[in-house]
Amino acid sequence: MTSRQRWLFAALFLATTALADVESETEALQGRLNAFAQSSKRGGRGLFADSVTATPPPAVLRLGPGRPVGWLTEYQGSIRPPRAVPRKALVAEQPWILQDLTLRITRSQRRGEHLLARIKLSGRRDQAWVNASYDAVVQGDLVTTMVLKKWRECRAKRTPFVDVAKAAGMAATDPAVLDHPTLGLAAYGAAAADVDGDGRIDLLSTAHDTNRLYLNRGNGKFQMVEIKSPRQATGPLFLDFDNDGDADLFLSANGKQMLLENRLVPDGKLAFKDVSEAQNIAVRSLTFSAVAGDINGDRRPDIYVAAYNNYGPVAPDNWNNAHNGLPNLLFVTQPDGTYREEAKKWGVADTRWSYAAQFVDLDEDKRLDLYVANDFGAGNALFLNRGGRFEDVARARGVRESGYSMGVSFGDIDNDGRLDLHVTRMSSKAGNRILARGGEPGANPLSALASGNGLYRQEASGRFTDVTKSAGPFPAGWAWGGGFLDIDNDGFQDLYVPNGHLSGTLEADT
C-alpha cells in the first residue's frame, strides 16, 4: 500500500467513524425526544438544561391572516427573538401537550463540543393541526438552545374524520408486530365491492388467521363474516372473472395463488368456492398485491400479480439495483373461460421485487397500459400495451425512478385531462440525516432511495415531470399504498398515504 493509499484509507476511516459517532448521538437524542413526547410529566429532566435559550411560547405567537386550504384555514406564526427560559417554564409554556405529538430529528451535525439538530414538531389540538421546526443545540446530553424557526397551524371548524370502526363493528385486532406469528411476512391488504348484491359497498381485509368480510347493513353497521382460504392471503382483489354479475375474489399469497368464486349467482346465496386449480390460478410464488383489467380485448378481466421474494432467506442481489425477485404473474383469459399465466409472453415478467401495480390507458389508444412499483432501487416499469405485448417506456417517459417503491396510483391533479402519477416509497429518518450531511437535502443521488413520496405530472408530450417539491413536499414517512381521491368534494384530487415501518424493538428504530 502506497503512502497516498494509506492516507486515503485513514481519512476514510476517520470520516466514517465521525459520521457514526454523530449518528449515535443523534439516535440517543431522538430516544429522549420520543420519551418526552410520550409524557412531559417529568418536567423535561434528562432532555433540557436547567436554563434554555428558547423562543417565546407559541401560545403568544402572533398568527398571520388565515389562508383557506380546502376545508382548513392555514395560519403562519410570527416568530419572536429567543430568550433565556428556566426548564420548568419552558416545558409548561411550550406546546408539548398536543395530541399525537411527534418530535423527530431531520438534520444533525457536530460543531465543536455541540450537536446541532433540526427538530420537526407535529401534533394536533382539537381541530388544529400543528407543524413546526426548531434549531436545537445540545451540549453533553442536554438541549441548551431551542429556537423556533417556523410555525404553521391548520384549523377546521370540525374534525373532518372520526374513527367509527368500533361503533360500526369493524374494530378487529391483530397481534403486535414483534409478537406476530408471520413476522417477516405480515403483509395485509383490503378491498371493497358490493359482494352480496344489496347495492351497498362491503369491505374485506386479510389477516394471518382468516379473511374478514364486513357486510354493509346500511345503518352505519357492518356484519363480520369469515372467508376461509386455503392459505394465508396477502392482498385481496375483487373482480367478476366469470362475468355473471357478482364479485369474485382473487387472493395473492406466499405459495399458490387463489381464486374464490362468489356463488351468489347462480345459487342465490353468498358463499365462496375455491376454483384456483380449475382456473389455472394456483401458481406458486410470493406475491403482495394484484390488479385486474382487460388487456386482450375479450371483455373479461385479466389479472396482474406483483411478486416479491422470500426476503431474509433470500437477499437482494444488489441493494440499489436488485433483479433477483420472483417474476411477476399475468393471468390472461382463454377462450374456454379459464386463465393461463403469460407474463413472459407479454413481456411483463418483471423480477425487480415488485410491490404494487396499476392498469391505466395512458396513451388513450383503448388498450390498458401497466405501471409497476419495484423495491430496492432497480427502477419502476411503465409498460405500454402494444397489442399482444408490452413495452417498458418508463425511462423515456421520466417515471423510472430509483427509489424503493411500495405503491402506485393515477389521478388528474391539475384537471388538464391527463393522468398524473403518485408513487409511495421507503423513507428513513436516519438515512436522510446522513445523506444531508454531504450537502443540501436531495443533492445526493442516493436521496431518492429514502424520499418517501413522488408526484409526477404528465405533460402533453406524454412525458412526466417530477413535481414532488413544488406541489408538496409530502412528508408521509415510510409510505406504502394509498391513492388519489377527492376528500373534500372540491373537484381536485387529494392524496391518502398509509405509512410506518418498524425495523427494530424501539420506536426510534422506525
N, C-alpha and C positions, 0 to 999 in steps of 0.2 A: 504494500500500500504506500503510495507516494505521500509526501508531506501535505500536498494540497488535498488529497483524498481524505487523509486523517483529519485535517482542519474542517472539511465539509461535513464529515461524519460527526465530529464533536459538536459542530454548530447545530446540526440537525437534532442530535440527541438533546442538547440543552434547550432548543426551541420546543421540542416535543414534551420534555419534562416540565418546562414552564407552563405550557399550554394545559397539561394535565393538572398541574397544581392549581391554576386559576379555575379550571372547571370543577375541581374538587371543592374549592372554597365556595364556588357558586352554588353547587348542589347542596352543600351544607346550609348555606343561607336560604336556599329555596325550601329546605325542610323546615327551618324555623318560621318562614313566612307561612307555610302550609299550616303549621300548628297554630300560629297566631290567627289565621283566617278562620280556622275551625272554632276557636274560642279565645276571645280577647279578655277573658276574666282575670288572667294573670297580670294584667296591667302592663303588658309589654316587656316584662322582665325576661332577659335572655335574648331579646331582639333589639331593643332600643337602648341607647346610653341614657344616663340619668338626665342629661340635658341634650336636646336635639335641635339643630338648626333646621327649622321647618317652615313651610308656607302656612299662613293663617288658614284656619279650617274652612273647608268648602261650605260649611253651614252659613258663613258670612260672605261667600263669594257673590259678586255681582254677576248675575246671569244676563247675557245679552238678549236681544229680541228673539222670540221663537221663530223657527222656520218649519213650516208644515212638511212632514215626510210621511206620506200615506196617512194612516190613522194616528200617527205620532206627531208631536211637536218637539223639535230639536233645539236645545239651548247650549251655548258655549259659555264657559266660565271665564270671568275677568280675574286674572291671577295677580295677587299682591306680592310684595317682596317678602323673602323669608325672615324669620326672627328666631331667637333662642326660646325654646319651649321646654319646660320640665316634662319628663317622660309621662308622668301620670296625666298631666293636662293634655299632652299630645294624644294619648290613647282615648281620653274622654271626649275630645272635641273633633277628632278626625272621623271620617265616615266609615269606621270599621263595622259598625252594627248595620250591616246590609244583609239581605237575603242572598244566598248563593254567592257569597263573597269569594273572589279568587284573586290572588296575588301571584304573579308569575314574572320571572326574570327573563327578559328578552335579549339583553346585551350585557356583557360584563368584561372588564379588563382591569389589570393591576397597574397602579401608578404609585411607585414608591412603596410605602407601607400601607396604602389604602387599596381597597377593592371598590371600583366604580361600577354601579349597576343601574340599568334602566328597568324599572318595575312597572308593569301594567296592572291596573286595578279594574275589576269589573264586578258588577253585582246589581241588585235591584232593591228598590224601596217602594213597596206598594205598587203603584202604577208608573214608577220612574225607573228607567234603566240607565245605569251609570257606567261610563268608561273614562279612565283617567290614566295618566302616566307620570311617574316620578323619577327624578335622578337622585340616587342614593349613594352615600359614601359610607363604607364600612371599615372600621378600624378594629383589628382583632376580630371578635365575634359580634360586635355591636354596631348598629346603624347610628352614625353621628349626624348625618345630614339626610333630609327627606324633603326635597324641593319639588313642588308640583309644577309640571310643565304643560299639562293640558287637562282640561276637564270638560266632559261632554255628557249631557243628560238628554234622554228621550222620554217624554211623558205622554201618557194616554189618559183619557177620561175614564176608561175602564180597562181591566185586564183583558187583552184580546183572546187569550187561550186559557182555559181552565181544565185541569186534569179531571176527567169524569170516568176514568177506567173502572174504578171500584164500583161506583154507583151504577155503571152500565153493565156490570157483570163481566169485565174483561181484565181484572187485576190478577192474572196468573203470575206466579213467581217461578224462579229457576234458581239452582244453586249458585252461590257466589263464584266468580271466575276461578279463583285459586282452588276452590273445592269442587270444581265441576268435573264430572266423570269423563267428559270429552275434551279436557284441556288440550289445546293444540289444534282442535278442530271444532271449536264451539261456534260454528257459523250458522246463523239463523236468518230467516227471511220471512216476508209477509206478502200476501196477495189479496186482491179484492175482486169480487164478482157477485152477481146475483145467482147464487148456487141453487136455491130452492124454487126459483121461478115466481117469487111473490112480488117482484118489482122493486125490492129493496136490496141495497148492496150489503153483502156479507163479507166477513174478513176471515182469513186463515193465517196462522203463524206456525212455523215449525219449531220443534223443541227436541231435546235429547231423548225423550222417552215417548213422545207421541206427536201428533199434529192436531192443533186446536182450531176447530172451525167455529166461529162465532156467528150464529144466525141472527140477523137483524129482525127484531119483533116489532119495529115501527113505533115504539113508545119510549125511545131512548134506552131501551134494554136489549141486551144480546143474550142468547142462549148458547152455552158452550157444548159442542158435540165433538168427541174424539174421532179423528180419521186415522185409522191404523194404516201403516205402510210396512212393506216387508223389511225395511231397514231405516235407520235414521236419515231423514232428509236434511238438506242444507237450504236450498232455495226453492220456493213453490212458484208455479206458473199456471194460471187458469187459461184454458183455451178450449174451443169446441172442435176437437180433432176430427170427429165424425159428422160434423155439420147436421146434427139432429136438434139443435136449438138449446141445449143445456151446456153448462160449464164443466168441462172435464179438468183433470188436474195432472200436470207434469211435475215431478219432484226430482231435482238434481241431488246427487248423493256421493258419498265416498263408497264406491262399489258399483253395483249395477244401477243404471238409471231406471226411473219408474214412471209409468203412465197409468193413472186410475181413471176408468170410465165412469162418468156420472150416469146412473141408471134411472134418473128422474124421467127421462124419455128412453125407452118406451114403458117402463114399469109403473110410472106414476108415483113413485116413492123415492125420496132422496137416499141414495146408497152408492158407494163407490166400489168398483170391481177392478182388480189388478189385471191389466191387459198388456203388461210390459213385454212379456215373451211373445205373445201373439202379434204384437205390433212392431217387433224387432227393435224395441227401445232399450232392452236390458243389456246395454253395452257397459262394460266395466271401465270405470275411470274415477277421478276425484274431482268433482265439479262443485261450483258455488252458486251459479245462477243460470237462468235460461231466458230467452226471448222468443216470441213467435211472430211469424209473418209469412205471407205467400210470396216466395221468391221465384217460383216456376210458372206462375200464372194459371194454376188449375183451381183456384178459388178454395183451397184448403190450406190450413196453417202448417208451415214447416217450422222446425224447432232448432235454434242455435244454442249450444250449451258451452259456457265458459269453463274451461278445465284448468286446474292449478297443478299441484303435485303434492306429494306427502312431505310437506315442509318439516324439517327436523331430521328424520332419517335420510331425506334427500335434500341436499343443499343446492342452491342456485349455482350454476357453473360460472357465473360472473355476477357480482353484487350490483354492478351498474349496467349490465347488458346480458341478462340471462335468457337463454333459449332452450333450456332443458326441462321445461314444463311438459305436462301431458298435452297431446294435440286436442284442440277444441273439436267439438262434435257438431255435425249438421245432419239432422234427420229430415229427409226430403220425402214428401208424399209420393206414393206409387199408384199406378192405375188400378191395382187391386184393392186399394184402400189402406194398405199398410205403409210403414216407413222403411227407408233404407238410409244407413249412415253414409253420407257422401261429402264430408268436409274436404278431403283431399281432392276429390274430383272437381269440386267447385273452387278450389284454391284458398280455402279459409281454415285449414287445419293448423292454426297458429299454435306455436309451442312456447309462447313468451309468458307463461304463468298468468293466465287471464283471470280476471275477477268478474267482469261485467261486460255486457254488450247491449247495443240498441239498433233495431231496424228503423230506417228512415229513408224516404225518397229525396235525397239531397239535390240531385241534378234534374228533378222533375221530368224524368223520362218514363214514368209509370212503372218503374222497376225498383224494388226495395234494395237500398244500399245498407251497409253494415259498419258500425263503429265498434271497436273492441278496446277495452281498457285493460292494460297489462301492468304487471308488477315488475319490480327490480330493474327499472331503468332502460329496458330494451326498446322502448317506444311503443306507442299505440298504433292501431291499424284503422284506416278508413278504406273499406272495401267497396268500390263501385261495382254494381251489378251490370255486367256486360252482356247478359243473356246466356245462361249456361255456365258462366264462370265469373269470378270476382277479381278485380284488380286493386291492389293496395296503392292508393294515391295520397296517403297521409302526409308524407314529406312534401310532396308538390303542393298540397293544399294548406300546409302550415299548421297541421294538428298532430304531428307525430309525437311530439313531446319527448321528454327524457325522464319524467318523474315516475314515482311508484304509484300507479293509478289504481283506484278502487271502484269508481262508479262513473256513469255517463248519463247525461240527459240532454235533450234538444228542446229549444224553445225560442221564440222570436222576441228578443229583449228590447228591440227598438221599433217594433211594429212596421218593419220595412218589407214584410212579406217573405223574408229569407230566414231560414232556421239557423240559430246560433247554438253554440256548444258549451256545456259546462262539464268539467271533469273534476272529480274529487280525488285527492291524493294523500299520501302519507305526509305527516308533518312531525317535526321533532324540535322541541324547545332547545334541548342541548345542542343538536346539530346546527340549528340556525344561529345560536350564540357563537359556536366555534367558527362557523364559516364567516360570520360578520366580523370577526377579529382580523380577517385578512383584507378588509376594505369595506366598502359600502354594502349594505344588505342587497343580495341579488347579483352582486358583481361576480362572485364565484360561480362557475358553471355548475358546480355540484349543488347550488342552492335549489335548483329545480327538483332535486330528489327529496326535498323536505318542505315543499312550498304549500302543501295543504289543498289549495283550490286553484283551478284555472278556468277562465272565462274567455271564449273566443267568438268574435263577431264575424259572420260571413259577409263578404263583400260581393258586389255584383259580378265580379270575375269568377266567383266560386272559391276563391282562397279565403282563409280565415286570418283575422288579426287578433293577437293576444291583447285583450283589454282588461286583464285582471287588475292591474294597478289603477288604471284610470276609472274603471267602473266600480271598483271596490276600495281597498282590497277586502278579502273575505277571510278574516282570522278565525276560521272554524276549527283549528287544530287538526288532529289526525282524522281526516274525513273519509267517509265510506260511501254509502249510496246517495240517496237524496234526489232531488229533481225540481223542475220548474212547476210552479202553479201560481195562480193569481189569488193570493191570500185575502187581499182587501177589496177585491172586485173593482179595481180602478182601471182595468184594461191593460195593465202591464204585468209581465211575468216576474214573480218573486222566486226566491230560492229557499228550499228547506234542505239542511245538511245535517244528518246524524254524525256524531263524532265521538272520539275517545278510543284509547287503547291502553292496555296495561301490559307493561313489559317487565315488571318485577313485583316485589312484595310491598313496595311503598308507593304512596301517591306521587312522590317526587320522581318515580320512575316512568310516569306516563309520558 
